[in-house]
Amino acid sequence: MSHNKKHKSSVFTALFEDPVILRELYCALENVSLPPDVPIIINTLKNVLYMGKYNDISFVIDGKLVVLIEHQSTINPNMTLRLLLYIARVLEKIVESKTMYSEKRITIPWPEFFVLYNGIAPFPDDSVLKLSDLFERPQSLGLPEKLKPLLELEVRVININKGSNSEILKRCAKLNEYSIFIEKIREFMREFDNLEESIKEAVKHCHKHGILKKFLEIHGSEVLNMLYTEWNLDDAKQVWYEDGREDGLAEGRIEGRVEEKLIIAKNLLSKGSTPEFVMEITGLSLQEIDGFKN
């Protein structure tokens, strides 16, 4: 499985873009059984950042359009709005524009949205976020209160951390192994306090114990690079928040004055981020970063 540089997959997407594994995951989430000949059409939007990472998969299966996202940070309250914009773009790919203006009724797949949460902050096993929670209330606009909004989107958030949703993890071996792998990285982080070393030790441990063994054999170096970027990006977000910015990394790249970027660069470098990673996040050149270091 190759991944071009423009679409920087996360470990999650690299693992679950295999149709066989993706089918098993879908069946586990829905608690259904589908025969292996049921086709899966993957239509993930390439080069689209969600929460600063390419960690989404969208696909059509059994007449349903499913958007699936893995989330390691605190659940964002605006996630439903982001998903609304996301699925609109996916539907543009599915439906030809000229067809929409035809007098003949068209059909589109039934939409479903899942977020698999494995962040460190406590979170319920299973919960639902609604787009309508973001709407201004009609009364505040001087309009009569309606029983329900005319537009809604619901996303099911499933906690896949150790100790949560054991039945779902039993039904999908690869999801269970992925959950163990992420947990092992965090365990080694507590031991070594070094991200790169922790990832390497987690890979060794999981390979030795048959956890994601084939996947890690094929994608060993890619996994290290993907995880190092993913987890450093979370650290970068934290640095950005600590500097009083609440949305600067929403699209995975800092915008603003050079002075502000240099402050972020300094903080990231002090936390062990590489100059290449800082360049990707801030948009500064390597020369600027090296000059700042000196």
CYANA upper distance limits for C-alpha pairs under 8 A (distance plus 0.5 A):
  1 MET  CA     14 ALA  CA      8.45
  3 HIS  CA      7 HIS  CA      7.14
  3 HIS  CA      8 LYS  CA      7.49
  3 HIS  CA      9 SER  CA      7.40
  4 ASN  CA      8 LYS  CA      7.50
  6 LYS  CA     46 LYS  CA      8.40
  6 LYS  CA     47 ASN  CA      6.53
  7 HIS  CA     46 LYS  CA      6.25
  7 HIS  CA     47 ASN  CA      5.56
  7 HIS  CA     54 TYR  CA      7.68
  8 LYS  CA     47 ASN  CA      8.22
  8 LYS  CA     53 LYS  CA      8.44
  8 LYS  CA     54 TYR  CA      6.63
  8 LYS  CA    226 MET  CA      8.21
  9 SER  CA     13 THR  CA      6.29
  9 SER  CA     14 ALA  CA      6.48
  9 SER  CA     54 TYR  CA      5.98
  9 SER  CA     55 ASN  CA      7.09
  9 SER  CA    226 MET  CA      7.66
 10 SER  CA     14 ALA  CA      6.70
 10 SER  CA     53 LYS  CA      7.77
 10 SER  CA     54 TYR  CA      6.53
 10 SER  CA     55 ASN  CA      5.91
 10 SER  CA    226 MET  CA      6.27
 10 SER  CA    227 LEU  CA      7.67
 10 SER  CA    230 GLU  CA      7.67
 11 VAL  CA     15 LEU  CA      6.57
 11 VAL  CA    223 VAL  CA      6.67
 11 VAL  CA    226 MET  CA      6.85
 11 VAL  CA    227 LEU  CA      7.34
 12 PHE  CA     16 PHE  CA      6.67
 12 PHE  CA     55 ASN  CA      7.05
 12 PHE  CA     70 GLU  CA      7.38
 12 PHE  CA    178 TYR  CA      8.41
 13 THR  CA     17 GLU  CA      6.14
 13 THR  CA     54 TYR  CA      8.35
 13 THR  CA     55 ASN  CA      6.34
 13 THR  CA     56 ASP  CA      7.09
 13 THR  CA     57 ILE  CA      7.03
 14 ALA  CA     18 ASP  CA      8.24
 15 LEU  CA     21 ILE  CA      8.36
 15 LEU  CA    215 PHE  CA      7.78
 16 PHE  CA     21 ILE  CA      6.35
 16 PHE  CA     22 LEU  CA      5.67
 17 GLU  CA     21 ILE  CA      8.08
 17 GLU  CA     22 LEU  CA      6.87
 17 GLU  CA     42 ILE  CA      8.18
 17 GLU  CA     57 ILE  CA      7.83
 18 ASP  CA     22 LEU  CA      6.48
 19 PRO  CA     23 ARG  CA      6.48
 19 PRO  CA     40 ILE  CA      6.80
 20 VAL  CA     24 GLU  CA      7.00
 20 VAL  CA     36 PRO  CA      8.27
 21 ILE  CA     25 LEU  CA      6.71
 21 ILE  CA    174 LYS  CA      7.67
 22 LEU  CA     26 TYR  CA      6.64
 23 ARG  CA     27 CYS  CA      6.69
 23 ARG  CA     34 LEU  CA      8.49
 23 ARG  CA     40 ILE  CA      7.91
 24 GLU  CA     28 ALA  CA      6.70
 24 GLU  CA    171 ARG  CA      8.28
 24 GLU  CA    172 CYS  CA      6.44
 25 LEU  CA     29 LEU  CA      6.77
 25 LEU  CA    171 ARG  CA      8.39
 25 LEU  CA    172 CYS  CA      6.07
 25 LEU  CA    174 LYS  CA      8.42
 25 LEU  CA    175 LEU  CA      7.49
 26 TYR  CA     30 GLU  CA      6.70
 27 CYS  CA     31 ASN  CA      5.93
 27 CYS  CA     32 VAL  CA      5.42
 27 CYS  CA     33 SER  CA      6.29
 27 CYS  CA     34 LEU  CA      7.42
 27 CYS  CA    171 ARG  CA      8.45
 28 ALA  CA     32 VAL  CA      7.33
 28 ALA  CA    168 ILE  CA      5.91
 28 ALA  CA    169 LEU  CA      8.06
 28 ALA  CA    171 ARG  CA      5.59
 28 ALA  CA    172 CYS  CA      6.22
 29 LEU  CA    168 ILE  CA      6.72
 31 ASN  CA    168 ILE  CA      8.29
 34 LEU  CA     38 VAL  CA      7.23
 38 VAL  CA     61 ILE  CA      7.80
 38 VAL  CA     62 ASP  CA      7.37
 39 PRO  CA     61 ILE  CA      6.89
 39 PRO  CA     62 ASP  CA      8.07
 40 ILE  CA     59 PHE  CA      7.11
 40 ILE  CA     60 VAL  CA      6.28
 40 ILE  CA     61 ILE  CA      5.53
 40 ILE  CA     62 ASP  CA      8.48
 41 ILE  CA     59 PHE  CA      5.87
 41 ILE  CA     60 VAL  CA      5.58
 41 ILE  CA     61 ILE  CA      7.25
 42 ILE  CA     57 ILE  CA      8.00
 42 ILE  CA     58 SER  CA      6.53
 42 ILE  CA     59 PHE  CA      4.63
 42 ILE  CA     60 VAL  CA      6.96
 43 ASN  CA     57 ILE  CA      8.15
 43 ASN  CA     58 SER  CA      6.00
 43 ASN  CA     59 PHE  CA      5.78
 43 ASN  CA     60 VAL  CA      8.10
 43 ASN  CA     90 VAL  CA      7.70
 44 THR  CA     56 ASP  CA      7.63
 44 THR  CA     57 ILE  CA      5.61
 44 THR  CA     58 SER  CA      5.09
 44 THR  CA     59 PHE  CA      7.20
 44 THR  CA     90 VAL  CA      8.13
 45 LEU  CA     57 ILE  CA      8.44
 45 LEU  CA     58 SER  CA      8.08
 45 LEU  CA     90 VAL  CA      7.40
 47 ASN  CA     54 TYR  CA      7.97
 48 VAL  CA     54 TYR  CA      7.14
 49 LEU  CA     53 LYS  CA      5.77
 49 LEU  CA     54 TYR  CA      5.77
 49 LEU  CA    251 GLU  CA      6.54
 49 LEU  CA    252 GLY  CA      7.44
 50 TYR  CA     54 TYR  CA      6.59
 50 TYR  CA     55 ASN  CA      7.47
 50 TYR  CA     56 ASP  CA      7.85
 50 TYR  CA     82 ARG  CA      8.45
 50 TYR  CA    250 ALA  CA      8.27
 50 TYR  CA    251 GLU  CA      7.45
 51 MET  CA    249 LEU  CA      8.26
 51 MET  CA    250 ALA  CA      5.87
 51 MET  CA    251 GLU  CA      6.75
 51 MET  CA    252 GLY  CA      7.45
 52 GLY  CA    233 LEU  CA      8.04
 52 GLY  CA    249 LEU  CA      7.00
 52 GLY  CA    250 ALA  CA      6.27
 52 GLY  CA    251 GLU  CA      5.50
 52 GLY  CA    252 GLY  CA      4.31
 52 GLY  CA    253 ARG  CA      8.10
 53 LYS  CA    230 GLU  CA      7.53
 53 LYS  CA    252 GLY  CA      7.38
 55 ASN  CA     69 ILE  CA      6.44
 55 ASN  CA     70 GLU  CA      6.35
 55 ASN  CA     71 HIS  CA      8.20
 56 ASP  CA     67 VAL  CA      7.68
 56 ASP  CA     68 LEU  CA      6.18
 56 ASP  CA     69 ILE  CA      4.92
 56 ASP  CA     70 GLU  CA      7.12
 57 ILE  CA     67 VAL  CA      6.44
 57 ILE  CA     68 LEU  CA      5.66
 57 ILE  CA     69 ILE  CA      6.91
 58 SER  CA     65 LEU  CA      7.61
 58 SER  CA     66 VAL  CA      6.01
 58 SER  CA     67 VAL  CA      4.82
 58 SER  CA     68 LEU  CA      6.55
 59 PHE  CA     65 LEU  CA      6.24
 59 PHE  CA     66 VAL  CA      5.91
 59 PHE  CA     67 VAL  CA      7.21
 60 VAL  CA     64 LYS  CA      5.89
 60 VAL  CA     65 LEU  CA      4.95
 60 VAL  CA     66 VAL  CA      6.66
 60 VAL  CA    109 PRO  CA      7.82
 61 ILE  CA     65 LEU  CA      7.14
 61 ILE  CA     66 VAL  CA      8.10
 63 GLY  CA    109 PRO  CA      5.81
 63 GLY  CA    110 TRP  CA      6.91
 64 LYS  CA    109 PRO  CA      5.31
 64 LYS  CA    110 TRP  CA      4.95
 64 LYS  CA    111 PRO  CA      6.26
 64 LYS  CA    112 GLU  CA      7.53
 65 LEU  CA    109 PRO  CA      5.71
 65 LEU  CA    110 TRP  CA      6.12
 65 LEU  CA    111 PRO  CA      5.18
 65 LEU  CA    112 GLU  CA      6.70
 66 VAL  CA    111 PRO  CA      6.31
 66 VAL  CA    112 GLU  CA      5.29
 66 VAL  CA    113 PHE  CA      6.29
 66 VAL  CA    114 PHE  CA      8.16
 67 VAL  CA     87 ILE  CA      8.20
 67 VAL  CA    111 PRO  CA      8.30
 67 VAL  CA    112 GLU  CA      6.87
 67 VAL  CA    113 PHE  CA      5.42
 67 VAL  CA    114 PHE  CA      6.83
 68 LEU  CA    113 PHE  CA      6.56
 68 LEU  CA    114 PHE  CA      5.38
 68 LEU  CA    115 VAL  CA      6.36
 68 LEU  CA    116 LEU  CA      8.11
 69 ILE  CA    114 PHE  CA      6.83
 69 ILE  CA    115 VAL  CA      5.23
 69 ILE  CA    116 LEU  CA      6.66
 70 GLU  CA    115 VAL  CA      6.21
 70 GLU  CA    116 LEU  CA      5.24
 70 GLU  CA    117 TYR  CA      6.60
 70 GLU  CA    118 ASN  CA      8.20
 71 HIS  CA     75 ILE  CA      7.85
 71 HIS  CA    115 VAL  CA      7.19
 71 HIS  CA    116 LEU  CA      6.50
 71 HIS  CA    117 TYR  CA      5.38
 71 HIS  CA    118 ASN  CA      6.79
 71 HIS  CA    119 GLY  CA      7.30
 72 GLN  CA    117 TYR  CA      6.49
 72 GLN  CA    118 ASN  CA      5.53
 72 GLN  CA    119 GLY  CA      4.54
 72 GLN  CA    120 ILE  CA      7.98
 73 SER  CA    118 ASN  CA      8.30
 73 SER  CA    119 GLY  CA      5.62
 73 SER  CA    120 ILE  CA      8.05
 73 SER  CA    121 ALA  CA      8.50
 73 SER  CA    234 ASP  CA      7.74
 74 THR  CA    119 GLY  CA      7.02
 74 THR  CA    121 ALA  CA      7.19
 75 ILE  CA     79 MET  CA      8.23
 75 ILE  CA    117 TYR  CA      8.38
 77 PRO  CA    129 LEU  CA      8.43
 78 ASN  CA     82 ARG  CA      7.04
 78 ASN  CA    134 LEU  CA      8.01
 79 MET  CA     83 LEU  CA      6.67
 80 THR  CA     84 LEU  CA      6.67
 80 THR  CA    129 LEU  CA      7.40
 80 THR  CA    130 LYS  CA      6.89
 80 THR  CA    131 LEU  CA      5.61
 80 THR  CA    153 LEU  CA      7.05
 80 THR  CA    154 GLU  CA      7.44
 80 THR  CA    155 VAL  CA      7.24
 81 LEU  CA     85 LEU  CA      6.95
 81 LEU  CA    131 LEU  CA      6.71
 82 ARG  CA     86 TYR  CA      6.61
 83 LEU  CA     87 ILE  CA      6.51
 84 LEU  CA     88 ALA  CA      6.78
 84 LEU  CA    153 LEU  CA      7.60
 85 LEU  CA     89 ARG  CA      7.13
 86 TYR  CA     90 VAL  CA      6.99
 87 ILE  CA     91 LEU  CA      6.53
 88 ALA  CA     92 GLU  CA      6.81
 89 ARG  CA     93 LYS  CA      7.18
 90 VAL  CA     94 ILE  CA      7.04
 91 LEU  CA     95 VAL  CA      6.46
 91 LEU  CA    108 ILE  CA      8.47
 92 GLU  CA     96 GLU  CA      7.43
 92 GLU  CA     97 SER  CA      7.87
 95 VAL  CA     99 THR  CA      7.50
 95 VAL  CA    100 MET  CA      7.99
 95 VAL  CA    108 ILE  CA      8.35
 96 GLU  CA    100 MET  CA      7.59
 97 SER  CA    101 TYR  CA      7.89
 98 LYS  CA    102 SER  CA      7.48
 99 THR  CA    106 ILE  CA      8.09
100 MET  CA    106 ILE  CA      7.78
112 GLU  CA    154 GLU  CA      8.49
112 GLU  CA    155 VAL  CA      7.84
113 PHE  CA    154 GLU  CA      7.48
113 PHE  CA    155 VAL  CA      5.26
113 PHE  CA    156 ARG  CA      6.74
114 PHE  CA    155 VAL  CA      6.09
114 PHE  CA    156 ARG  CA      5.42
114 PHE  CA    157 VAL  CA      6.42
114 PHE  CA    158 ILE  CA      7.84
115 VAL  CA    155 VAL  CA      7.53
115 VAL  CA    156 ARG  CA      6.69
115 VAL  CA    157 VAL  CA      5.15
115 VAL  CA    158 ILE  CA      6.61
116 LEU  CA    157 VAL  CA      6.51
116 LEU  CA    158 ILE  CA      5.48
116 LEU  CA    159 ASN  CA      6.44
116 LEU  CA    160 ILE  CA      6.78
117 TYR  CA    157 VAL  CA      7.19
117 TYR  CA    158 ILE  CA      6.34
117 TYR  CA    159 ASN  CA      5.18
117 TYR  CA    160 ILE  CA      6.38
117 TYR  CA    161 ASN  CA      7.89
118 ASN  CA    159 ASN  CA      6.57
118 ASN  CA    160 ILE  CA      6.03
118 ASN  CA    161 ASN  CA      5.64
118 ASN  CA    179 SER  CA      8.03
119 GLY  CA    161 ASN  CA      8.19
123 PHE  CA    159 ASN  CA      7.43
124 PRO  CA    158 ILE  CA      8.40
124 PRO  CA    159 ASN  CA      7.20
125 ASP  CA    158 ILE  CA      6.35
125 ASP  CA    159 ASN  CA      5.33
125 ASP  CA    160 ILE  CA      8.26
125 ASP  CA    164 SER  CA      6.14
125 ASP  CA    165 ASN  CA      6.68
126 ASP  CA    156 ARG  CA      7.59
126 ASP  CA    157 VAL  CA      6.24
126 ASP  CA    158 ILE  CA      5.25
126 ASP  CA    159 ASN  CA      6.82
127 SER  CA    156 ARG  CA      6.35
127 SER  CA    157 VAL  CA      5.72
127 SER  CA    158 ILE  CA      7.24
128 VAL  CA    154 GLU  CA      6.96
128 VAL  CA    155 VAL  CA      6.08
128 VAL  CA    156 ARG  CA      5.08
128 VAL  CA    157 VAL  CA      6.40
129 LEU  CA    133 ASP  CA      8.35
129 LEU  CA    154 GLU  CA      6.14
129 LEU  CA    155 VAL  CA      5.83
129 LEU  CA    156 ARG  CA      7.09
129 LEU  CA    157 VAL  CA      7.90
130 LYS  CA    134 LEU  CA      8.34
130 LYS  CA    152 GLU  CA      7.46
130 LYS  CA    153 LEU  CA      6.27
130 LYS  CA    154 GLU  CA      5.09
130 LYS  CA    155 VAL  CA      7.14
131 LEU  CA    135 PHE  CA      7.83
131 LEU  CA    152 GLU  CA      6.12
131 LEU  CA    153 LEU  CA      5.63
131 LEU  CA    154 GLU  CA      6.90
132 SER  CA    149 PRO  CA      7.25
132 SER  CA    151 LEU  CA      8.02
132 SER  CA    152 GLU  CA      6.43
132 SER  CA    153 LEU  CA      7.99
136 GLU  CA    140 SER  CA      7.64
136 GLU  CA    141 LEU  CA      8.16
137 ARG  CA    141 LEU  CA      7.38
137 ARG  CA    145 GLU  CA      8.17
138 PRO  CA    142 GLY  CA      6.86
138 PRO  CA    143 LEU  CA      5.39
138 PRO  CA    144 PRO  CA      6.61
138 PRO  CA    145 GLU  CA      5.99
138 PRO  CA    146 LYS  CA      7.97
139 GLN  CA    143 LEU  CA      5.70
139 GLN  CA    144 PRO  CA      6.50
139 GLN  CA    145 GLU  CA      6.44
158 ILE  CA    165 ASN  CA      8.22
159 ASN  CA    164 SER  CA      6.56
159 ASN  CA    165 ASN  CA      7.26
160 ILE  CA    164 SER  CA      6.36
160 ILE  CA    165 ASN  CA      6.86
160 ILE  CA    169 LEU  CA      7.97
160 ILE  CA    176 ASN  CA      8.48
160 ILE  CA    179 SER  CA      6.95
161 ASN  CA    179 SER  CA      6.70
161 ASN  CA    183 GLU  CA      8.18
162 LYS  CA    179 SER  CA      7.55
162 LYS  CA    180 ILE  CA      7.86
162 LYS  CA    183 GLU  CA      8.06
165 ASN  CA    169 LEU  CA      7.01
166 SER  CA    170 LYS  CA      6.57
167 GLU  CA    171 ARG  CA      6.85
168 ILE  CA    172 CYS  CA      7.02
169 LEU  CA    173 ALA  CA      7.00
169 LEU  CA    175 LEU  CA      6.56
169 LEU  CA    176 ASN  CA      5.31
170 LYS  CA    176 ASN  CA      7.42
172 CYS  CA    176 ASN  CA      6.90
173 ALA  CA    177 GLU  CA      6.67
174 LYS  CA    178 TYR  CA      6.51
174 LYS  CA    212 LEU  CA      7.62
175 LEU  CA    179 SER  CA      6.65
176 ASN  CA    180 ILE  CA      6.80
177 GLU  CA    181 PHE  CA      6.61
177 GLU  CA    211 ILE  CA      6.08
177 GLU  CA    212 LEU  CA      6.64
178 TYR  CA    182 ILE  CA      6.84
178 TYR  CA    211 ILE  CA      8.45
178 TYR  CA    212 LEU  CA      7.63
179 SER  CA    183 GLU  CA      6.73
180 ILE  CA    184 LYS  CA      6.59
180 ILE  CA    211 ILE  CA      8.45
181 PHE  CA    185 ILE  CA      6.97
181 PHE  CA    202 ALA  CA      7.17
181 PHE  CA    203 VAL  CA      8.20
181 PHE  CA    206 CYS  CA      7.15
181 PHE  CA    211 ILE  CA      7.88
182 ILE  CA    186 ARG  CA      7.06
183 GLU  CA    187 GLU  CA      6.74
184 LYS  CA    188 PHE  CA      6.71
184 LYS  CA    202 ALA  CA      6.01
185 ILE  CA    189 MET  CA      6.60
185 ILE  CA    198 SER  CA      6.06
185 ILE  CA    199 ILE  CA      6.04
185 ILE  CA    201 GLU  CA      8.15
185 ILE  CA    202 ALA  CA      5.76
186 ARG  CA    190 ARG  CA      6.90
186 ARG  CA    198 SER  CA      8.10
187 GLU  CA    191 GLU  CA      7.10
188 PHE  CA    192 PHE  CA      6.38
188 PHE  CA    193 ASP  CA      8.07
188 PHE  CA    198 SER  CA      5.40
188 PHE  CA    199 ILE  CA      8.28
188 PHE  CA    201 GLU  CA      7.58
188 PHE  CA    202 ALA  CA      7.54
189 MET  CA    193 ASP  CA      5.25
189 MET  CA    194 ASN  CA      6.54
189 MET  CA    195 LEU  CA      6.80
189 MET  CA    198 SER  CA      5.82
192 PHE  CA    197 GLU  CA      7.64
192 PHE  CA    198 SER  CA      7.04
193 ASP  CA    198 SER  CA      8.13
194 ASN  CA    198 SER  CA      6.49
195 LEU  CA    199 ILE  CA      6.68
195 LEU  CA    228 TYR  CA      7.64
196 GLU  CA    200 LYS  CA      6.82
196 GLU  CA    224 LEU  CA      8.18
196 GLU  CA    228 TYR  CA      7.15
197 GLU  CA    201 GLU  CA      6.65
198 SER  CA    202 ALA  CA      6.58
199 ILE  CA    203 VAL  CA      6.64
199 ILE  CA    224 LEU  CA      7.13
199 ILE  CA    227 LEU  CA      8.07
199 ILE  CA    228 TYR  CA      8.35
200 LYS  CA    204 LYS  CA      6.79
200 LYS  CA    224 LEU  CA      7.67
201 GLU  CA    205 HIS  CA      6.58
202 ALA  CA    206 CYS  CA      6.54
203 VAL  CA    207 HIS  CA      6.50
203 VAL  CA    216 LEU  CA      7.68
203 VAL  CA    220 GLY  CA      8.43
204 LYS  CA    208 LYS  CA      6.59
205 HIS  CA    209 HIS  CA      6.77
206 CYS  CA    210 GLY  CA      6.44
206 CYS  CA    211 ILE  CA      5.10
206 CYS  CA    212 LEU  CA      7.24
206 CYS  CA    213 LYS  CA      7.28
207 HIS  CA    211 ILE  CA      6.31
207 HIS  CA    212 LEU  CA      7.36
207 HIS  CA    213 LYS  CA      5.28
207 HIS  CA    216 LEU  CA      7.48
207 HIS  CA    217 GLU  CA      8.41
208 LYS  CA    213 LYS  CA      8.31
209 HIS  CA    213 LYS  CA      8.46
212 LEU  CA    216 LEU  CA      6.50
213 LYS  CA    217 GLU  CA      6.64
214 LYS  CA    218 ILE  CA      6.81
215 PHE  CA    219 HIS  CA      6.48
215 PHE  CA    220 GLY  CA      8.26
216 LEU  CA    220 GLY  CA      5.30
216 LEU  CA    223 VAL  CA      7.76
219 HIS  CA    223 VAL  CA      6.28
220 GLY  CA    224 LEU  CA      7.09
221 SER  CA    225 ASN  CA      6.90
222 GLU  CA    226 MET  CA      6.45
223 VAL  CA    227 LEU  CA      6.46
224 LEU  CA    228 TYR  CA      6.47
225 ASN  CA    229 THR  CA      6.69
226 MET  CA    230 GLU  CA      6.59
227 LEU  CA    231 TRP  CA      6.43
228 TYR  CA    232 ASN  CA      6.44
229 THR  CA    233 LEU  CA      6.49
229 THR  CA    277 PHE  CA      7.71
230 GLU  CA    234 ASP  CA      7.11
231 TRP  CA    235 ASP  CA      6.98
232 ASN  CA    236 ALA  CA      6.60
232 ASN  CA    273 SER  CA      7.30
233 LEU  CA    237 LYS  CA      6.71
233 LEU  CA    252 GLY  CA      8.44
233 LEU  CA    281 ILE  CA      8.43
234 ASP  CA    238 GLN  CA      6.89
235 ASP  CA    239 VAL  CA      6.80
235 ASP  CA    268 LEU  CA      8.38
236 ALA  CA    240 TRP  CA      6.64
236 ALA  CA    268 LEU  CA      6.89
237 LYS  CA    241 TYR  CA      6.67
237 LYS  CA    249 LEU  CA      6.67
238 GLN  CA    242 GLU  CA      6.62
239 VAL  CA    243 ASP  CA      6.86
239 VAL  CA    264 ILE  CA      7.54
239 VAL  CA    267 ASN  CA      7.32
239 VAL  CA    268 LEU  CA      7.75
240 TRP  CA    244 GLY  CA      7.28
240 TRP  CA    245 ARG  CA      6.05
240 TRP  CA    246 GLU  CA      7.79
240 TRP  CA    248 GLY  CA      7.52
240 TRP  CA    249 LEU  CA      7.98
240 TRP  CA    264 ILE  CA      7.28
241 TYR  CA    245 ARG  CA      5.34
241 TYR  CA    246 GLU  CA      5.89
248 GLY  CA    253 ARG  CA      7.76
248 GLY  CA    254 ILE  CA      5.95
248 GLY  CA    255 GLU  CA      7.24
249 LEU  CA    253 ARG  CA      5.90
249 LEU  CA    254 ILE  CA      6.13
252 GLY  CA    281 ILE  CA      7.02
253 ARG  CA    280 GLU  CA      7.87
253 ARG  CA    281 ILE  CA      5.35
253 ARG  CA    282 THR  CA      6.37
253 ARG  CA    283 GLY  CA      7.64
254 ILE  CA    261 LYS  CA      7.68
254 ILE  CA    281 ILE  CA      6.72
254 ILE  CA    282 THR  CA      5.53
254 ILE  CA    283 GLY  CA      7.71
255 GLU  CA    261 LYS  CA      8.33
255 GLU  CA    282 THR  CA      7.84
256 GLY  CA    260 GLU  CA      6.98
256 GLY  CA    261 LYS  CA      7.40
257 ARG  CA    261 LYS  CA      6.96
258 VAL  CA    262 LEU  CA      6.64
258 VAL  CA    284 LEU  CA      8.49
259 GLU  CA    263 ILE  CA      6.96
260 GLU  CA    264 ILE  CA      6.98
261 LYS  CA    265 ALA  CA      6.52
261 LYS  CA    282 THR  CA      6.40
261 LYS  CA    284 LEU  CA      7.96
262 LEU  CA    266 LYS  CA      6.53
262 LEU  CA    289 ILE  CA      8.23
262 LEU  CA    292 PHE  CA      7.95
263 ILE  CA    267 ASN  CA      6.87
264 ILE  CA    268 LEU  CA      6.62
264 ILE  CA    282 THR  CA      8.18
265 ALA  CA    269 LEU  CA      6.53
265 ALA  CA    278 VAL  CA      6.48
265 ALA  CA    282 THR  CA      7.65
265 ALA  CA    289 ILE  CA      7.78
266 LYS  CA    270 SER  CA      6.64
266 LYS  CA    292 PHE  CA      8.39
266 LYS  CA    293 LYS  CA      8.22
267 ASN  CA    271 LYS  CA      6.91
268 LEU  CA    272 GLY  CA      7.11
268 LEU  CA    273 SER  CA      5.97
268 LEU  CA    278 VAL  CA      7.36
269 LEU  CA    273 SER  CA      5.43
269 LEU  CA    274 THR  CA      7.12
269 LEU  CA    275 PRO  CA      7.71
269 LEU  CA    278 VAL  CA      7.97
273 SER  CA    277 PHE  CA      6.88
273 SER  CA    278 VAL  CA      7.22
274 THR  CA    278 VAL  CA      6.84
275 PRO  CA    279 MET  CA      6.54
275 PRO  CA    286 LEU  CA      7.16
275 PRO  CA    289 ILE  CA      7.21
275 PRO  CA    290 ASP  CA      8.15
276 GLU  CA    280 GLU  CA      6.82
276 GLU  CA    286 LEU  CA      7.62
277 PHE  CA    281 ILE  CA      6.80
278 VAL  CA    282 THR  CA      6.40
278 VAL  CA    283 GLY  CA      8.31
278 VAL  CA    284 LEU  CA      8.14
278 VAL  CA    289 ILE  CA      8.46
279 MET  CA    283 GLY  CA      5.74
279 MET  CA    284 LEU  CA      5.60
279 MET  CA    285 SER  CA      6.42
279 MET  CA    286 LEU  CA      6.81
279 MET  CA    289 ILE  CA      7.96
280 GLU  CA    284 LEU  CA      8.21
284 LEU  CA    288 GLU  CA      6.72
284 LEU  CA    289 ILE  CA      7.19
285 SER  CA    289 ILE  CA      6.82
286 LEU  CA    290 ASP  CA      6.41
287 GLN  CA    291 GLY  CA      6.43
288 GLU  CA    292 PHE  CA      6.54
289 ILE  CA    293 LYS  CA      6.70
290 ASP  CA    294 ASN  CA      6.76
